Structure formats: structure tokens, C-alpha cells
Amino acid sequence: MIYKCYTYVALVGLLISVMSSASAQQVDVPVFQQSIQKKDAQVFDVRTAGEFNTGHLHNALQADYTKKQEFIERVQYLDKQQTIYVYCLSGGRSTAAARWMRENGFREVIELKGGINAWKQAGLTVEGAADQQQMSVDTFRTAIASGDVLVDVGAEWCPPCRKMAPVIEAYLKENKTVHLLKVDGGRDREVMQAVNATSLPTFILYRDGREVWRKQGVYDKL
């Protein structure tokens, strides 16, 4: 009985240790920002090339995790013995990429919690953004000031956003008085901050400038 109790306690302790270790691999923006300022820090962007070109972190390397051949080919040029700081748009792909790297011999992989969306929401800048003018908050507010306006915060390079395209089309056909306003999730950062849109896609219906409802993610029907 004593042995069984000891074994149980040991297993619980091991489980807690593993869970603590796993959670420690994901850090908030301030910790991530400070960490990547170290000399020769390996910063790894696992978004698509299109997303990368909307702005990326300083000295970041890029490989599209959704393109397995590209990812595996590029990841081999990273130093497995040194810490890798990985991020994506909102954290989903970086978690999967980090898991793959840990399973394939990388000593330490640190994930940015919330991805580059969280970085931007914290008011931090990115590099390498294409020369595209952001939608101003004033322009946005004017656009939603009267009538029913469905705001679609998304991007063409965002897979779940693409999946929602026919759903949006069906919604607009069913609700003919509703106008659509697209907010680019990779470019219109000030508007995203103003409406507190932290993930893609985000849908907000405004009526005469006031928010009526909000949804995030993929749905069969809006």
C-alpha cells in the first residue's frame, strides 16, 4: 500500500512537472521582446510569406509551417542547441511548429503567446511591412456611423478567413441592407486596436455606429 501511494505521488509530481515545463515554453510579449534582444537570438516566423511581408519581428527568419516541405527544409538551418523564439499570427501554428521542433531534437523552443497580434496590440512596431497606407480610425468611424455595417477583420492569407468568405456572402444576400467593411488584419493595426480585435477573423455588426454583436473564428452561419 505504501509503495502504491509512493508511486501515485511520484506520478502526480511528474505530471505537474511536465505541465509546468510545457507552460513555461509560452511567454507573454514583454518577456519575448526582452529575450529576442539577445545577441544572435534565433527568431522564427512560421507564417506565410504574404503574412511575413505585412511586417515581422527584427531579424526574423521565415518558413511557412503549413508548407511542410518548405518548413522542414528551412528549419534545418537553425541551431538546435540554441534557443528558438517562434511566433505566428495568433499562436496556433507556432504551438504546432514548436511541438514538431521539440520532437525533432531542438533543445529549447519559446513561443510568443498570442502571436504577432499580441505584439501589435501591445503597441510594438514591426519591420518590413509593405508600403501600404493603413485605414485611419476616423475613416473607420465614418464608415460605420450610419446604417447596418458588417466589419470583417481578416486577411486573404488567413485560412479561416478564406473559409468564412461564402458564409459572409450568404449573410449579405440574406441581409440586403447590411454593408460590408473589410479591415485588413495585417495592415490596419490602429483600427484593430480601436475595436479590440485580437484574432482573425473577427466579425462585428454595427448599427448607426454602435456595436450590435461580435463573433470570432469560423462559423457555419453568421
LINVENGI-V13869 format. One record per residue. N is the residue number from 1. RES is the residue in three letters. SS is DSSP state (h for helix, s for strand, l for the rest). OMEGA is omega in radians with two decimals (NA if undefined). BURIAL is I if it has 16 or more other C-alpha atoms within 10 Angstrom, else O. Layout:
# LINVENGI-V13869
N_RES_SS_OMEGA_BURIAL ; N_RES_SS_OMEGA_BURIAL
This chain:
# LINVENGI-V13869
1_MET_l_3.14_O ; 2_ILE_h_-3.13_O ; 3_TYR_h_3.13_O ; 4_LYS_h_3.12_O ; 5_CYS_h_3.13_O ; 6_TYR_h_3.14_O ; 7_THR_h_3.13_O ; 8_TYR_h_3.13_O ; 9_VAL_h_3.14_O ; 10_ALA_h_3.14_O ; 11_LEU_h_3.09_O ; 12_VAL_h_3.13_O ; 13_GLY_h_3.12_O ; 14_LEU_h_3.13_O ; 15_LEU_h_3.11_O ; 16_ILE_h_3.14_O ; 17_SER_h_-3.14_O ; 18_VAL_h_3.13_O ; 19_MET_h_3.13_O ; 20_SER_h_-3.14_O ; 21_SER_h_-3.12_O ; 22_ALA_h_-3.11_O ; 23_SER_h_-3.12_O ; 24_ALA_h_-3.13_O ; 25_GLN_l_-3.13_I ; 26_GLN_s_-3.03_I ; 27_VAL_s_3.12_I ; 28_ASP_l_-3.06_O ; 29_VAL_h_-3.08_I ; 30_PRO_h_3.14_O ; 31_VAL_h_3.14_O ; 32_PHE_h_-3.14_I ; 33_GLN_h_-3.14_I ; 34_GLN_h_-3.07_O ; 35_SER_h_-3.06_O ; 36_ILE_l_3.06_I ; 37_GLN_l_3.11_O ; 38_LYS_l_3.14_O ; 39_LYS_l_3.11_O ; 40_ASP_l_3.08_O ; 41_ALA_l_3.14_O ; 42_GLN_s_-3.11_I ; 43_VAL_s_-2.97_I ; 44_PHE_s_3.13_I ; 45_ASP_s_-3.07_I ; 46_VAL_l_3.07_I ; 47_ARG_l_3.09_I ; 48_THR_l_3.11_I ; 49_ALA_h_3.12_O ; 50_GLY_h_3.10_O ; 51_GLU_h_-3.13_I ; 52_PHE_h_-3.10_I ; 53_ASN_l_3.04_O ; 54_THR_l_-3.14_I ; 55_GLY_l_-3.10_I ; 56_HIS_s_3.14_I ; 57_LEU_l_-3.06_I ; 58_HIS_l_3.09_O ; 59_ASN_l_-3.12_O ; 60_ALA_l_2.95_I ; 61_LEU_s_-3.04_I ; 62_GLN_s_2.98_I ; 63_ALA_l_-3.10_I ; 64_ASP_l_-3.11_I ; 65_TYR_l_-3.13_I ; 66_THR_l_3.05_O ; 67_LYS_l_-2.97_O ; 68_LYS_h_-3.12_O ; 69_GLN_h_3.11_O ; 70_GLU_h_-3.11_O ; 71_PHE_h_-3.09_I ; 72_ILE_h_3.14_O ; 73_GLU_h_-3.08_O ; 74_ARG_h_-3.06_O ; 75_VAL_h_-3.11_I ; 76_GLN_l_3.14_O ; 77_TYR_l_3.05_O ; 78_LEU_l_3.12_O ; 79_ASP_l_-3.09_O ; 80_LYS_l_-3.08_I ; 81_GLN_l_3.12_O ; 82_GLN_l_-3.10_O ; 83_THR_l_3.06_I ; 84_ILE_s_3.10_I ; 85_TYR_s_-2.98_I ; 86_VAL_s_3.10_I ; 87_TYR_s_3.02_I ; 88_CYS_l_-3.12_I ; 89_LEU_l_-3.09_I ; 90_SER_l_3.03_I ; 91_GLY_l_-3.09_I ; 92_GLY_h_-3.12_O ; 93_ARG_h_3.14_I ; 94_SER_h_3.09_I ; 95_THR_h_3.12_I ; 96_ALA_h_3.13_O ; 97_ALA_h_3.14_I ; 98_ALA_h_3.11_I ; 99_ARG_h_3.13_O ; 100_TRP_h_-3.11_O ; 101_MET_h_3.11_I ; 102_ARG_h_-3.13_O ; 103_GLU_h_-3.11_O ; 104_ASN_l_2.91_O ; 105_GLY_l_3.10_O ; 106_PHE_l_-2.98_I ; 107_ARG_l_-3.10_O ; 108_GLU_l_3.12_O ; 109_VAL_s_-3.12_I ; 110_ILE_s_-3.11_I ; 111_GLU_s_3.04_I ; 112_LEU_s_-3.13_I ; 113_LYS_l_-3.14_I ; 114_GLY_l_3.08_I ; 115_GLY_h_-3.09_I ; 116_ILE_h_3.03_I ; 117_ASN_h_3.12_I ; 118_ALA_h_3.11_I ; 119_TRP_h_-3.13_I ; 120_LYS_h_3.13_I ; 121_GLN_h_3.09_I ; 122_ALA_l_3.10_O ; 123_GLY_l_-3.12_O ; 124_LEU_l_-3.06_O ; 125_THR_l_3.07_O ; 126_VAL_l_3.14_O ; 127_GLU_s_2.95_O ; 128_GLY_l_3.12_O ; 129_ALA_l_3.09_O ; 130_ALA_l_-3.09_O ; 131_ASP_l_-3.14_O ; 132_GLN_l_-3.11_O ; 133_GLN_l_3.09_O ; 134_GLN_l_2.95_O ; 135_MET_l_3.14_I ; 136_SER_l_3.11_O ; 137_VAL_h_3.12_I ; 138_ASP_h_3.11_O ; 139_THR_h_3.13_O ; 140_PHE_h_-3.10_I ; 141_ARG_h_3.08_O ; 142_THR_h_-3.09_O ; 143_ALA_h_-3.10_I ; 144_ILE_l_-2.98_I ; 145_ALA_l_-3.09_O ; 146_SER_l_3.13_O ; 147_GLY_l_3.11_O ; 148_ASP_s_-3.10_I ; 149_VAL_s_3.04_I ; 150_LEU_s_3.12_I ; 151_VAL_s_3.13_I ; 152_ASP_s_3.10_I ; 153_VAL_s_-3.08_I ; 154_GLY_s_-3.14_I ; 155_ALA_l_-3.12_I ; 156_GLU_l_-3.11_O ; 157_TRP_l_-3.13_O ; 158_CYS_l_-3.08_I ; 159_PRO_h_3.13_O ; 160_PRO_h_3.09_I ; 161_CYS_h_3.11_I ; 162_ARG_h_-3.14_O ; 163_LYS_h_-3.12_O ; 164_MET_h_-3.07_I ; 165_ALA_h_3.13_O ; 166_PRO_h_3.11_O ; 167_VAL_h_3.09_I ; 168_ILE_h_3.14_I ; 169_GLU_h_3.13_O ; 170_ALA_h_3.13_O ; 171_TYR_h_-3.12_O ; 172_LEU_h_3.09_I ; 173_LYS_h_-3.12_O ; 174_GLU_h_-3.12_O ; 175_ASN_l_-2.96_O ; 176_LYS_l_-3.14_O ; 177_THR_l_-3.12_O ; 178_VAL_s_3.08_I ; 179_HIS_s_-3.12_I ; 180_LEU_s_3.05_I ; 181_LEU_s_-3.13_I ; 182_LYS_s_3.04_O ; 183_VAL_s_-3.09_I ; 184_ASP_s_-3.09_I ; 185_GLY_l_3.10_I ; 186_GLY_l_-3.03_I ; 187_ARG_l_-2.99_I ; 188_ASP_l_-3.01_I ; 189_ARG_h_-3.11_I ; 190_GLU_h_3.10_I ; 191_VAL_h_3.13_I ; 192_MET_h_3.10_I ; 193_GLN_h_-3.10_I ; 194_ALA_h_-3.11_O ; 195_VAL_h_3.13_O ; 196_ASN_l_3.06_O ; 197_ALA_l_-3.03_I ; 198_THR_l_3.13_I ; 199_SER_l_-3.13_I ; 200_LEU_l_-0.17_I ; 201_PRO_l_3.01_I ; 202_THR_s_-3.13_I ; 203_PHE_s_3.14_I ; 204_ILE_s_3.06_I ; 205_LEU_s_3.10_I ; 206_TYR_s_3.03_I ; 207_ARG_s_-3.09_I ; 208_ASP_l_3.04_O ; 209_GLY_l_-3.11_I ; 210_ARG_s_-3.13_O ; 211_GLU_s_3.13_O ; 212_VAL_s_3.06_O ; 213_TRP_s_-3.10_O ; 214_ARG_s_3.07_O ; 215_LYS_s_3.10_O ; 216_GLN_s_3.08_O ; 217_GLY_l_-3.05_O ; 218_VAL_l_-3.14_I ; 219_TYR_l_3.04_O ; 220_ASP_l_-3.11_O ; 221_LYS_l_3.09_O ; 222_LEU_l_NA_O
